[in-house]
């Protein structure tokens, strides 16, 4: 897959390779798109932020755009490409102001 196959502020159900190369289902919320991968929030696990390389995604199973009032907010500085060089994950909690959290 490549960058043009994905959109920011969208939930995806994917088939992707894990760190051992095995195919696994993933539910993610795409926060930001970078040249070498996308910053996603894992919605079915610990809700941490992960840099997911495009080449690790094998198949897009489902896609759902999120209305603006329900989008997660993370400061741009946290999602900046420079902060993710050499990093694979980051623990950060975020929620939608619309959801009252």
C-alpha positions in Angstrom: 0.0 0.0 0.0 1.0 3.6 -0.3 0.2 7.0 1.2 -2.5 7.8 -1.3 -4.6 4.8 -0.2 -5.2 6.4 3.3 -6.9 9.5 4.7 -6.4 11.4 8.0 -9.1 11.2 10.6 -10.5 8.0 9.3 -11.0 4.6 11.0 -9.7 1.5 9.2 -9.9 -2.2 9.7 -6.7 -3.6 8.2 -4.8 -6.8 7.6 -1.2 -5.9 8.4 2.1 -7.6 9.2 3.1 -7.6 12.9 6.7 -7.3 14.1 7.2 -11.0 13.4 5.9 -10.8 9.8 2.6 -12.6 10.6 -0.6 -11.2 9.2 -2.9 -9.8 11.8 -6.2 -7.8 11.9 -5.9 -4.2 13.1 -8.4 -1.5 13.9 -6.8 1.9 13.6 -7.6 5.6 13.6 -5.2 7.4 11.2 -4.0 10.6 12.9 -1.3 11.8 10.4 0.2 10.7 7.1 4.0 10.9 6.7 6.2 9.9 3.7 7.5 6.7 5.3 4.4 5.6 7.3 1.3 6.8 9.1 0.8 7.7 12.7 -2.2 5.7 13.9 -4.1 5.2 17.2 -4.7 1.5 17.9 -8.5 1.4 18.6 -8.6 -2.3 19.6 -5.6 -2.5 21.9 -4.0 -0.1 24.3 -4.9 3.1 22.4 -1.3 4.0 22.0 0.1 5.9 19.0 2.1 3.7 16.5 4.0 4.5 13.4 2.7 2.0 10.8 4.7 1.7 7.6 2.6 1.6 4.5 4.3 -1.6 3.2 3.2 -3.4 6.4 -0.5 -3.0 5.3 -1.6 -5.9 3.1 -5.3 -5.1 2.8 -7.9 -2.5 3.7 -11.0 -4.4 5.0 -13.2 -1.5 6.0 -13.0 2.3 6.0 -15.1 4.9 7.9 -14.6 8.7 7.9 -15.1 10.4 11.2 -17.3 13.5 11.6 -15.3 16.6 12.7 -17.0 16.8 16.1 -15.9 13.2 16.9 -12.3 13.4 15.8 -9.5 12.8 18.3 -7.2 15.7 19.0 -3.5 15.4 19.5 -1.2 18.5 19.3 0.5 18.9 16.0 3.9 18.9 17.7 3.4 15.4 18.9 2.5 14.2 15.4 5.3 16.1 13.6 7.4 14.0 11.4 10.6 15.0 13.2 9.3 13.6 16.4 8.8 10.2 14.8 12.3 9.6 13.3 13.6 6.4 14.9 10.5 5.9 16.9 7.9 3.2 16.5 5.4 4.0 19.3 4.3 6.6 21.8 1.9 6.4 24.8 -0.5 9.3 24.7 -4.2 9.6 25.7 -6.6 11.6 23.6 -10.3 11.8 23.2 -12.9 13.8 21.4 -14.1 16.9 23.1 -17.6 16.1 21.7 -17.7 12.8 23.6 -17.2 14.5 27.0 -14.0 12.8 27.9 
